[in-house]
Amino acid sequence: MENFLDYEVLPCDNVPAGLPRQRLVVLSPIWRGESLRLEYPDGAVHLIQGLCGSGEEGPCDLQVFWTRHQPQAPAVCLAIGGACGLRDSGPKGADAASKGYPFLALARNLIPPEVLAVIGPAPPAPEPEIPLLA
């Protein structure tokens, strides 16, 4: 039996367009945390936080898990936040403003070890169904 998680991002300062409600299949345990530290191959480090609301409403836990968008598709590591999505604070010391996202799909080499210890390796893609001819 598959587990599902409904996720929606409301239009806000962080993600002006929002994200309509999505039904996500959950293929692994869910890692939960206050922030996610992503180390890019070029050495840049980004801090990702979930947002429950814009402005003073502040941060909330984010969740990371394996999912797929279609039954035969490969698994994707997805990071989601709260009702106002995710905020990327960018590299430390950079002058760039923080960026907002409804979600992030993480490349395998960006998944922190503490997250991978909870969610495990990517689940294999299911075998394609071969229709039988009558």
N, CA, C and O atoms as a GROMACS GRO file, in nm:
protein
  536
    1MET      N    1   0.084  -0.118   0.000
    1MET     CA    2   0.000   0.000   0.000
    1MET      C    3   0.089   0.125   0.000
    1MET      O    4   0.183   0.134   0.079
    2GLU      N    5   0.059   0.220  -0.087
    2GLU     CA    6   0.138   0.341  -0.097
    2GLU      C    7   0.088   0.446   0.002
    2GLU      O    8  -0.031   0.456   0.030
    3ASN      N    9   0.182   0.524   0.054
    3ASN     CA   10   0.149   0.638   0.139
    3ASN      C   11   0.153   0.763   0.055
    3ASN      O   12   0.236   0.775  -0.036
    4PHE      N   13   0.065   0.857   0.086
    4PHE     CA   14   0.059   0.982   0.013
    4PHE      C   15   0.067   1.099   0.109
    4PHE      O   16   0.032   1.087   0.226
    5LEU      N   17   0.115   1.212   0.059
    5LEU     CA   18   0.122   1.335   0.135
    5LEU      C   19   0.067   1.446   0.045
    5LEU      O   20   0.114   1.462  -0.068
    6ASP      N   21  -0.030   1.521   0.094
    6ASP     CA   22  -0.081   1.635   0.018
    6ASP      C   23   0.001   1.758   0.054
    6ASP      O   24   0.027   1.784   0.172
    7TYR      N   25   0.041   1.834  -0.047
    7TYR     CA   26   0.128   1.950  -0.025
    7TYR      C   27   0.081   2.065  -0.113
    7TYR      O   28   0.052   2.047  -0.231
    8GLU      N   29   0.075   2.183  -0.053
    8GLU     CA   30   0.031   2.303  -0.123
    8GLU      C   31   0.111   2.421  -0.070
    8GLU      O   32   0.140   2.428   0.050
    9VAL      N   33   0.147   2.514  -0.159
    9VAL     CA   34   0.212   2.638  -0.117
    9VAL      C   35   0.118   2.752  -0.151
    9VAL      O   36   0.078   2.769  -0.267
   10LEU      N   37   0.083   2.829  -0.050
   10LEU     CA   38  -0.006   2.944  -0.070
   10LEU      C   39   0.072   3.059  -0.132
   10LEU      O   40   0.190   3.076  -0.102
   11PRO      N   41   0.008   3.139  -0.218
   11PRO     CA   42   0.077   3.256  -0.271
   11PRO      C   43   0.123   3.346  -0.155
   11PRO      O   44   0.044   3.379  -0.066
   12CYS      N   45   0.251   3.384  -0.156
   12CYS     CA   46   0.308   3.464  -0.048
   12CYS      C   47   0.430   3.538  -0.103
   12CYS      O   48   0.464   3.522  -0.220
   13ASP      N   49   0.495   3.618  -0.020
   13ASP     CA   50   0.614   3.691  -0.064
   13ASP      C   51   0.725   3.596  -0.107
   13ASP      O   52   0.798   3.626  -0.202
   14ASN      N   53   0.738   3.484  -0.041
   14ASN     CA   54   0.844   3.388  -0.069
   14ASN      C   55   0.824   3.318  -0.204
   14ASN      O   56   0.919   3.301  -0.280
   15VAL      N   57   0.700   3.277  -0.233
   15VAL     CA   58   0.665   3.210  -0.359
   15VAL      C   59   0.537   3.276  -0.410
   15VAL      O   60   0.427   3.227  -0.384
   16PRO      N   61   0.550   3.388  -0.484
   16PRO     CA   62   0.431   3.466  -0.523
   16PRO      C   63   0.324   3.387  -0.598
   16PRO      O   64   0.205   3.412  -0.579
   17ALA      N   65   0.363   3.293  -0.683
   17ALA     CA   66   0.265   3.216  -0.759
   17ALA      C   67   0.206   3.101  -0.679
   17ALA      O   68   0.103   3.045  -0.717
   18GLY      N   69   0.268   3.066  -0.568
   18GLY     CA   70   0.221   2.951  -0.491
   18GLY      C   71   0.239   2.822  -0.569
   18GLY      O   72   0.307   2.819  -0.672
   19LEU      N   73   0.177   2.716  -0.520
   19LEU     CA   74   0.178   2.586  -0.586
   19LEU      C   75   0.046   2.519  -0.553
   19LEU      O   76   0.016   2.498  -0.436
   20PRO      N   77  -0.034   2.483  -0.656
   20PRO     CA   78  -0.160   2.415  -0.627
   20PRO      C   79  -0.135   2.284  -0.552
   20PRO      O   80  -0.026   2.227  -0.558
   21ARG      N   81  -0.237   2.238  -0.482
   21ARG     CA   82  -0.226   2.115  -0.403
   21ARG      C   83  -0.177   2.000  -0.491
   21ARG      O   84  -0.230   1.975  -0.599
   22GLN      N   85  -0.075   1.931  -0.441
   22GLN     CA   86  -0.016   1.815  -0.508
   22GLN      C   87  -0.035   1.694  -0.418
   22GLN      O   88  -0.024   1.705  -0.296
   23ARG      N   89  -0.061   1.581  -0.475
   23ARG     CA   90  -0.063   1.455  -0.400
   23ARG      C   91   0.066   1.382  -0.435
   23ARG      O   92   0.086   1.339  -0.548
   24LEU      N   93   0.154   1.370  -0.335
   24LEU     CA   94   0.286   1.311  -0.354
   24LEU      C   95   0.290   1.171  -0.295
   24LEU      O   96   0.249   1.150  -0.181
   25VAL      N   97   0.339   1.075  -0.372
   25VAL     CA   98   0.358   0.940  -0.320
   25VAL      C   99   0.487   0.941  -0.238
   25VAL      O  100   0.589   0.994  -0.281
   26VAL      N  101   0.481   0.883  -0.120
   26VAL     CA  102   0.597   0.878  -0.030
   26VAL      C  103   0.656   0.738  -0.037
   26VAL      O  104   0.591   0.640   0.000
   27LEU      N  105   0.781   0.728  -0.086
   27LEU     CA  106   0.845   0.599  -0.110
   27LEU      C  107   0.950   0.563  -0.005
   27LEU      O  108   1.017   0.461  -0.018
   28SER      N  109   0.964   0.645   0.098
   28SER     CA  110   1.068   0.622   0.198
   28SER      C  111   1.023   0.682   0.331
   28SER      O  112   0.922   0.751   0.338
   29PRO      N  113   1.099   0.655   0.437
   29PRO     CA  114   1.077   0.732   0.559
   29PRO      C  115   1.100   0.880   0.528
   29PRO      O  116   1.169   0.914   0.432
   30ILE      N  117   1.043   0.968   0.608
   30ILE     CA  118   1.056   1.113   0.587
   30ILE      C  119   1.156   1.170   0.688
   30ILE      O  120   1.141   1.152   0.809
   31TRP      N  121   1.258   1.239   0.636
   31TRP     CA  122   1.350   1.312   0.723
   31TRP      C  123   1.288   1.446   0.753
   31TRP      O  124   1.239   1.513   0.662
   32ARG      N  125   1.288   1.487   0.879
   32ARG     CA  126   1.235   1.617   0.919
   32ARG      C  127   1.344   1.694   0.992
   32ARG      O  128   1.419   1.636   1.071
   33GLY      N  129   1.353   1.824   0.967
   33GLY     CA  130   1.452   1.906   1.035
   33GLY      C  131   1.422   2.054   1.019
   33GLY      O  132   1.340   2.095   0.937
   34GLU      N  133   1.491   2.134   1.101
   34GLU     CA  134   1.471   2.279   1.098
   34GLU      C  135   1.532   2.342   0.974
   34GLU      O  136   1.480   2.441   0.922
   35SER      N  137   1.642   2.284   0.927
   35SER     CA  138   1.708   2.339   0.808
   35SER      C  139   1.786   2.228   0.738
   35SER      O  140   1.811   2.122   0.795
   36LEU      N  141   1.822   2.257   0.616
   36LEU     CA  142   1.896   2.162   0.534
   36LEU      C  143   2.018   2.235   0.480
   36LEU      O  144   2.005   2.340   0.416
   37ARG      N  145   2.136   2.181   0.504
   37ARG     CA  146   2.260   2.241   0.458
   37ARG      C  147   2.305   2.167   0.331
   37ARG      O  148   2.339   2.048   0.336
   38LEU      N  149   2.303   2.238   0.219
   38LEU     CA  150   2.342   2.178   0.091
   38LEU      C  151   2.480   2.227   0.051
   38LEU      O  152   2.504   2.347   0.041
   39GLU      N  153   2.570   2.133   0.028
   39GLU     CA  154   2.706   2.165  -0.015
   39GLU      C  155   2.720   2.132  -0.164
   39GLU      O  156   2.714   2.015  -0.203
   40TYR      N  157   2.738   2.235  -0.245
   40TYR     CA  158   2.749   2.218  -0.390
   40TYR      C  159   2.893   2.180  -0.428
   40TYR      O  160   2.986   2.210  -0.353
   41PRO      N  161   2.911   2.115  -0.544
   41PRO     CA  162   3.045   2.073  -0.587
   41PRO      C  163   3.146   2.189  -0.597
   41PRO      O  164   3.266   2.167  -0.580
   42ASP      N  165   3.098   2.311  -0.623
   42ASP     CA  166   3.190   2.425  -0.634
   42ASP      C  167   3.230   2.481  -0.498
   42ASP      O  168   3.304   2.579  -0.491
   43GLY      N  169   3.181   2.419  -0.390
   43GLY     CA  170   3.216   2.464  -0.255
   43GLY      C  171   3.112   2.555  -0.192
   43GLY      O  172   3.119   2.581  -0.071
   44ALA      N  173   3.017   2.605  -0.269
   44ALA     CA  174   2.913   2.691  -0.213
   44ALA      C  175   2.824   2.610  -0.119
   44ALA      O  176   2.791   2.495  -0.146
   45VAL      N  177   2.786   2.673  -0.008
   45VAL     CA  178   2.698   2.609   0.090
   45VAL      C  179   2.571   2.692   0.100
   45VAL      O  180   2.577   2.813   0.124
   46HIS      N  181   2.456   2.627   0.083
   46HIS     CA  182   2.327   2.694   0.092
   46HIS      C  183   2.251   2.638   0.212
   46HIS      O  184   2.255   2.518   0.238
   47LEU      N  185   2.182   2.725   0.283
   47LEU     CA  186   2.099   2.684   0.395
   47LEU      C  187   1.952   2.696   0.352
   47LEU      O  188   1.906   2.803   0.314
   48ILE      N  189   1.881   2.585   0.357
   48ILE     CA  190   1.741   2.579   0.315
   48ILE      C  191   1.654   2.566   0.440
   48ILE      O  192   1.682   2.484   0.528
   49GLN      N  193   1.547   2.647   0.447
   49GLN     CA  194   1.452   2.639   0.559
   49GLN      C  195   1.310   2.632   0.505
   49GLN      O  196   1.281   2.687   0.399
   50GLY      N  197   1.223   2.564   0.578
   50GLY     CA  198   1.081   2.563   0.545
   50GLY      C  199   1.016   2.687   0.605
   50GLY      O  200   1.055   2.732   0.712
   51LEU      N  201   0.917   2.741   0.535
   51LEU     CA  202   0.846   2.859   0.586
   51LEU      C  203   0.699   2.828   0.605
   51LEU      O  204   0.632   2.778   0.514
   52CYS      N  205   0.649   2.858   0.725
   52CYS     CA  206   0.506   2.840   0.755
   52CYS      C  207   0.426   2.960   0.709
   52CYS      O  208   0.307   2.948   0.680
   53GLY      N  209   0.489   3.074   0.702
   53GLY     CA  210   0.422   3.196   0.661
   53GLY      C  211   0.525   3.297   0.619
   53GLY      O  212   0.645   3.274   0.637
   54SER      N  213   0.481   3.407   0.564
   54SER     CA  214   0.575   3.510   0.522
   54SER      C  215   0.600   3.606   0.638
   54SER      O  216   0.523   3.612   0.733
   55GLY      N  217   0.706   3.680   0.628
   55GLY     CA  218   0.737   3.781   0.727
   55GLY      C  219   0.763   3.723   0.864
   55GLY      O  220   0.849   3.636   0.881
   56GLU      N  221   0.690   3.771   0.963
   56GLU     CA  222   0.714   3.734   1.102
   56GLU      C  223   0.664   3.595   1.139
   56GLU      O  224   0.696   3.546   1.248
   57GLU      N  225   0.587   3.530   1.053
   57GLU     CA  226   0.532   3.398   1.087
   57GLU      C  227   0.641   3.292   1.095
   57GLU      O  228   0.626   3.194   1.167
   58GLY      N  229   0.748   3.312   1.022
   58GLY     CA  230   0.869   3.237   1.041
   58GLY      C  231   0.880   3.096   0.990
   58GLY      O  232   0.793   3.043   0.921
   59PRO      N  233   0.994   3.036   1.028
   59PRO     CA  234   1.030   2.905   0.976
   59PRO      C  235   0.953   2.790   1.040
   59PRO      O  236   0.895   2.802   1.148
   60CYS      N  237   0.954   2.678   0.969
   60CYS     CA  238   0.896   2.554   1.020
   60CYS      C  239   0.981   2.439   0.968
   60CYS      O  240   1.067   2.458   0.883
   61ASP      N  241   0.957   2.321   1.020
   61ASP     CA  242   1.033   2.205   0.975
   61ASP      C  243   1.014   2.182   0.826
   61ASP      O  244   0.907   2.207   0.770
   62LEU      N  245   1.119   2.133   0.764
   62LEU     CA  246   1.106   2.089   0.626
   62LEU      C  247   1.113   1.937   0.625
   62LEU      O  248   1.155   1.875   0.723
   63GLN      N  249   1.071   1.878   0.514
   63GLN     CA  250   1.065   1.733   0.500
   63GLN      C  251   1.135   1.692   0.372
   63GLN      O  252   1.123   1.758   0.269
   64VAL      N  253   1.209   1.581   0.380
   64VAL     CA  254   1.279   1.528   0.263
   64VAL      C  255   1.246   1.379   0.253
   64VAL      O  256   1.252   1.307   0.352
   65PHE      N  257   1.212   1.334   0.132
   65PHE     CA  258   1.176   1.194   0.110
   65PHE      C  259   1.187   1.161  -0.038
   65PHE      O  260   1.201   1.250  -0.122
   66TRP      N  261   1.180   1.031  -0.069
   66TRP     CA  262   1.179   0.984  -0.207
   66TRP      C  263   1.036   0.979  -0.257
   66TRP      O  264   0.945   0.936  -0.186
   67THR      N  265   1.016   1.024  -0.381
   67THR     CA  266   0.885   1.022  -0.445
   67THR      C  267   0.906   0.998  -0.594
   67THR      O  268   1.019   0.993  -0.642
   68ARG      N  269   0.797   0.982  -0.667
   68ARG     CA  270   0.803   0.980  -0.814
   68ARG      C  271   0.674   1.042  -0.866
   68ARG      O  272   0.569   1.031  -0.802
   69HIS      N  273   0.683   1.107  -0.981
   69HIS     CA  274   0.566   1.178  -1.034
   69HIS      C  275   0.472   1.089  -1.113
   69HIS      O  276   0.355   1.124  -1.132
   70GLN      N  277   0.519   0.974  -1.159
   70GLN     CA  278   0.435   0.878  -1.230
   70GLN      C  279   0.476   0.738  -1.185
   70GLN      O  280   0.590   0.718  -1.143
   71PRO      N  281   0.387   0.642  -1.194
   71PRO     CA  282   0.418   0.507  -1.144
   71PRO      C  283   0.545   0.444  -1.202
   71PRO      O  284   0.615   0.373  -1.130
   72GLN      N  285   0.578   0.468  -1.327
   72GLN     CA  286   0.696   0.406  -1.390
   72GLN      C  287   0.817   0.499  -1.390
   72GLN      O  288   0.922   0.461  -1.443
   73ALA      N  289   0.806   0.618  -1.334
   73ALA     CA  290   0.916   0.715  -1.336
   73ALA      C  291   1.022   0.680  -1.232
   73ALA      O  292   0.994   0.610  -1.134
   74PRO      N  293   1.145   0.729  -1.252
   74PRO     CA  294   1.248   0.708  -1.151
   74PRO      C  295   1.217   0.789  -1.025
   74PRO      O  296   1.146   0.889  -1.030
   75ALA      N  297   1.270   0.744  -0.912
   75ALA     CA  298   1.248   0.814  -0.785
   75ALA      C  299   1.326   0.944  -0.782
   75ALA      O  300   1.434   0.956  -0.842
   76VAL      N  301   1.271   1.043  -0.713
   76VAL     CA  302   1.332   1.175  -0.697
   76VAL      C  303   1.334   1.208  -0.548
   76VAL      O  304   1.237   1.182  -0.477
   77CYS      N  305   1.445   1.263  -0.501
   77CYS     CA  306   1.455   1.309  -0.362
   77CYS      C  307   1.397   1.450  -0.357
   77CYS      O  308   1.449   1.542  -0.420
   78LEU      N  309   1.289   1.467  -0.281
   78LEU     CA  310   1.216   1.593  -0.279
   78LEU      C  311   1.224   1.656  -0.141
   78LEU      O  312   1.206   1.588  -0.040
   79ALA      N  313   1.250   1.787  -0.137
   79ALA     CA  314   1.247   1.865  -0.013
   79ALA      C  315   1.128   1.960  -0.021
   79ALA      O  316   1.114   2.034  -0.119
   80ILE      N  317   1.044   1.958   0.082
   80ILE     CA  318   0.929   2.048   0.087
   80ILE      C  319   0.928   2.120   0.221
   80ILE      O  320   0.987   2.074   0.319
   81GLY      N  321   0.861   2.234   0.224
   81GLY     CA  322   0.854   2.314   0.347
   81GLY      C  323   0.711   2.324   0.397
   81GLY      O  324   0.637   2.226   0.395
   82GLY      N  325   0.674   2.442   0.441
   82GLY     CA  326   0.541   2.466   0.494
   82GLY      C  327   0.453   2.536   0.393
   82GLY      O  328   0.474   2.525   0.272
   83ALA      N  329   0.353   2.609   0.443
   83ALA     CA  330   0.254   2.674   0.357
   83ALA      C  331   0.315   2.781   0.267
   83ALA      O  332   0.252   2.822   0.169
   84CYS      N  333   0.436   2.828   0.298
   84CYS     CA  334   0.504   2.926   0.213
   84CYS      C  335   0.631   2.870   0.151
   84CYS      O  336   0.721   2.945   0.114
   85GLY      N  337   0.639   2.738   0.140
   85GLY     CA  338   0.748   2.675   0.066
   85GLY      C  339   0.880   2.672   0.139
   85GLY      O  340   0.887   2.653   0.260
   86LEU      N  341   0.988   2.689   0.061
   86LEU     CA  342   1.125   2.683   0.111
   86LEU      C  343   1.196   2.814   0.084
   86LEU      O  344   1.167   2.883  -0.013
   87ARG      N  345   1.290   2.848   0.172
   87ARG     CA  346   1.374   2.966   0.149
   87ARG      C  347   1.519   2.921   0.146
   87ARG      O  348   1.567   2.852   0.236
   88ASP      N  349   1.589   2.963   0.040
   88ASP     CA  350   1.732   2.936   0.022
   88ASP      C  351   1.806   3.064   0.059
   88ASP      O  352   1.796   3.164  -0.011
   89SER      N  353   1.880   3.059   0.169
   89SER     CA  354   1.953   3.177   0.214
   89SER      C  355   2.077   3.206   0.130
   89SER      O  356   2.139   3.311   0.145
   90GLY      N  357   2.112   3.114   0.042
   90GLY     CA  358   2.227   3.135  -0.046
   90GLY      C  359   2.357   3.111   0.026
   90GLY      O  360   2.358   3.080   0.146
   91PRO      N  361   2.469   3.125  -0.046
   91PRO     CA  362   2.599   3.104   0.015
   91PRO      C  363   2.626   3.208   0.125
   91PRO      O  364   2.589   3.324   0.112
   92LYS      N  365   2.691   3.164   0.231
   92LYS     CA  366   2.725   3.254   0.342
   92LYS      C  367   2.815   3.365   0.290
   92LYS      O  368   2.911   3.340   0.217
   93GLY      N  369   2.784   3.487   0.328
   93GLY     CA  370   2.866   3.601   0.288
   93GLY      C  371   2.833   3.656   0.150
   93GLY      O  372   2.889   3.758   0.110
   94ALA      N  373   2.743   3.591   0.077
   94ALA     CA  374   2.707   3.641  -0.057
   94ALA      C  375   2.610   3.758  -0.044
   94ALA      O  376   2.532   3.766   0.051
   95ASP      N  377   2.617   3.848  -0.139
   95ASP     CA  378   2.530   3.966  -0.138
   95ASP      C  379   2.393   3.938  -0.198
   95ASP      O  380   2.303   4.021  -0.186
   96ALA      N  381   2.375   3.824  -0.260
   96ALA     CA  382   2.248   3.792  -0.326
   96ALA      C  383   2.137   3.775  -0.223
   96ALA      O  384   2.160   3.724  -0.113
   97ALA      N  385   2.019   3.818  -0.261
   97ALA     CA  386   1.903   3.802  -0.174
   97ALA      C  387   1.863   3.655  -0.167
   97ALA      O  388   1.893   3.578  -0.258
   98SER      N  389   1.795   3.619  -0.061
   98SER     CA  390   1.748   3.481  -0.050
   98SER      C  391   1.642   3.455  -0.156
   98SER      O  392   1.577   3.547  -0.205
   99LYS      N  393   1.627   3.326  -0.192
   99LYS     CA  394   1.531   3.287  -0.295
   99LYS      C  395   1.427   3.195  -0.235
   99LYS      O  396   1.456   3.117  -0.144
  100GLY      N  397   1.306   3.204  -0.285
  100GLY     CA  398   1.198   3.116  -0.242
  100GLY      C  399   1.164   3.014  -0.348
  100GLY      O  400   1.169   3.043  -0.467
  101TYR      N  401   1.129   2.893  -0.303
  101TYR     CA  402   1.092   2.784  -0.394
  101TYR      C  403   0.973   2.710  -0.334
  101TYR      O  404   0.960   2.701  -0.212
  102PRO      N  405   0.885   2.656  -0.418
  102PRO     CA  406   0.778   2.572  -0.364
  102PRO      C  407   0.831   2.439  -0.314
  102PRO      O  408   0.779   2.383  -0.218
  103PHE      N  409   0.937   2.386  -0.379
  103PHE     CA  410   1.001   2.260  -0.341
  103PHE      C  411   1.138   2.256  -0.408
  103PHE      O  412   1.167   2.337  -0.496
  104LEU      N  413   1.221   2.161  -0.367
  104LEU     CA  414   1.349   2.137  -0.434
  104LEU      C  415   1.364   1.988  -0.458
  104LEU      O  416   1.338   1.907  -0.369
  105ALA      N  417   1.406   1.951  -0.578
  105ALA     CA  418   1.446   1.814  -0.608
  105ALA      C  419   1.597   1.810  -0.592
  105ALA      O  420   1.669   1.888  -0.654
  106LEU      N  421   1.646   1.718  -0.509
  106LEU     CA  422   1.788   1.714  -0.477
  106LEU      C  423   1.861   1.610  -0.560
  106LEU      O  424   1.820   1.494  -0.566
  107ALA      N  425   1.969   1.652  -0.624
  107ALA     CA  426   2.056   1.557  -0.693
  107ALA      C  427   2.119   1.466  -0.589
  107ALA      O  428   2.139   1.507  -0.475
  108ARG      N  429   2.150   1.344  -0.628
  108ARG     CA  430   2.204   1.245  -0.534
  108ARG      C  431   2.326   1.298  -0.458
  108ARG      O  432   2.339   1.273  -0.338
  109ASN      N  433   2.414   1.371  -0.527
  109ASN     CA  434   2.536   1.420  -0.461
  109ASN      C  435   2.510   1.539  -0.368
  109ASN      O  436   2.603   1.583  -0.300
  110LEU      N  437   2.388   1.591  -0.363
  110LEU     CA  438   2.354   1.702  -0.273
  110LEU      C  439   2.281   1.656  -0.147
  110LEU      O  440   2.260   1.736  -0.055
  111ILE      N  441   2.242   1.530  -0.142
  111ILE     CA  442   2.167   1.482  -0.026
  111ILE      C  443   2.265   1.465   0.091
  111ILE      O  444   2.357   1.384   0.082
  112PRO      N  445   2.246   1.541   0.200
  112PRO     CA  446   2.337   1.529   0.315
  112PRO      C  447   2.333   1.388   0.375
  112PRO      O  448   2.228   1.323   0.373
  113PRO      N  449   2.446   1.341   0.429
  113PRO     CA  450   2.453   1.206   0.485
  113PRO      C  451   2.348   1.180   0.594
  113PRO      O  452   2.293   1.070   0.602
  114GLU      N  453   2.320   1.280   0.678
  114GLU     CA  454   2.221   1.260   0.785
  114GLU      C  455   2.080   1.240   0.730
  114GLU      O  456   1.997   1.174   0.792
  115VAL      N  457   2.053   1.299   0.612
  115VAL     CA  458   1.923   1.279   0.546
  115VAL      C  459   1.920   1.141   0.482
  115VAL      O  460   1.822   1.067   0.496
  116LEU      N  461   2.026   1.106   0.413
  116LEU     CA  462   2.034   0.977   0.346
  116LEU      C  463   2.024   0.862   0.446
  116LEU      O  464   1.971   0.755   0.414
  117ALA      N  465   2.075   0.883   0.568
  117ALA     CA  466   2.066   0.780   0.672
  117ALA      C  467   1.922   0.751   0.709
  117ALA      O  468   1.890   0.640   0.753
  118VAL      N  469   1.832   0.848   0.693
  118VAL     CA  470   1.690   0.830   0.725
  118VAL      C  471   1.611   0.780   0.605
  118VAL      O  472   1.534   0.686   0.616
  119ILE      N  473   1.631   0.844   0.488
  119ILE     CA  474   1.548   0.810   0.372
  119ILE      C  475   1.601   0.690   0.294
  119ILE      O  476   1.526   0.628   0.218
  120GLY      N  477   1.728   0.656   0.312
  120GLY     CA  478   1.786   0.542   0.241
  120GLY      C  479   1.814   0.573   0.095
  120GLY      O  480   1.792   0.685   0.049
  121PRO      N  481   1.863   0.472   0.022
  121PRO     CA  482   1.892   0.493  -0.121
  121PRO      C  483   1.763   0.504  -0.202
  121PRO      O  484   1.655   0.469  -0.154
  122ALA      N  485   1.777   0.554  -0.323
  122ALA     CA  486   1.660   0.568  -0.411
  122ALA      C  487   1.597   0.432  -0.437
  122ALA      O  488   1.667   0.336  -0.468
  123PRO      N  489   1.465   0.423  -0.424
  123PRO     CA  490   1.399   0.296  -0.458
  123PRO      C  491   1.411   0.269  -0.608
  123PRO      O  492   1.411   0.362  -0.689
  124PRO      N  493   1.422   0.144  -0.646
  124PRO     CA  494   1.432   0.113  -0.789
  124PRO      C  495   1.301   0.145  -0.861
  124PRO      O  496   1.193   0.142  -0.801
  125ALA      N  497   1.312   0.175  -0.988
  125ALA     CA  498   1.192   0.198  -1.068
  125ALA      C  499   1.118   0.066  -1.083
  125ALA      O  500   1.182  -0.039  -1.099
  126PRO      N  501   0.985   0.068  -1.078
  126PRO     CA  502   0.910  -0.057  -1.095
  126PRO      C  503   0.927  -0.112  -1.237
  126PRO      O  504   0.952  -0.038  -1.332
  127GLU      N  505   0.914  -0.242  -1.246
  127GLU     CA  506   0.921  -0.305  -1.378
  127GLU      C  507   0.802  -0.258  -1.462
  127GLU      O  508   0.689  -0.253  -1.412
  128PRO      N  509   0.826  -0.223  -1.588
  128PRO     CA  510   0.713  -0.181  -1.673
  128PRO      C  511   0.617  -0.297  -1.695
  128PRO      O  512   0.656  -0.413  -1.706
  129GLU      N  513   0.491  -0.262  -1.700
  129GLU     CA  514   0.390  -0.365  -1.726
  129GLU      C  515   0.386  -0.392  -1.876
  129GLU      O  516   0.376  -0.300  -1.957
  130ILE      N  517   0.393  -0.518  -1.911
  130ILE     CA  518   0.388  -0.557  -2.051
  130ILE      C  519   0.249  -0.615  -2.078
  130ILE      O  520   0.211  -0.718  -2.022
  131PRO      N  521   0.173  -0.546  -2.164
  131PRO     CA  522   0.037  -0.597  -2.190
  131PRO      C  523   0.042  -0.731  -2.265
  131PRO      O  524   0.125  -0.751  -2.354
  132LEU      N  525  -0.045  -0.819  -2.228
  132LEU     CA  526  -0.055  -0.949  -2.293
  132LEU      C  527  -0.150  -0.940  -2.411
  132LEU      O  528  -0.255  -0.877  -2.404
  133LEU      N  529  -0.111  -1.003  -2.518
  133LEU     CA  530  -0.198  -1.003  -2.636
  133LEU      C  531  -0.294  -1.121  -2.627
  133LEU      O  532  -0.253  -1.232  -2.592
  134ALA      N  533  -0.416  -1.098  -2.657
  134ALA     CA  534  -0.515  -1.206  -2.651
  134ALA      C  535  -0.528  -1.277  -2.782
  134ALA      O  536  -0.607  -1.371  -2.793
   0.00000   0.00000   0.00000
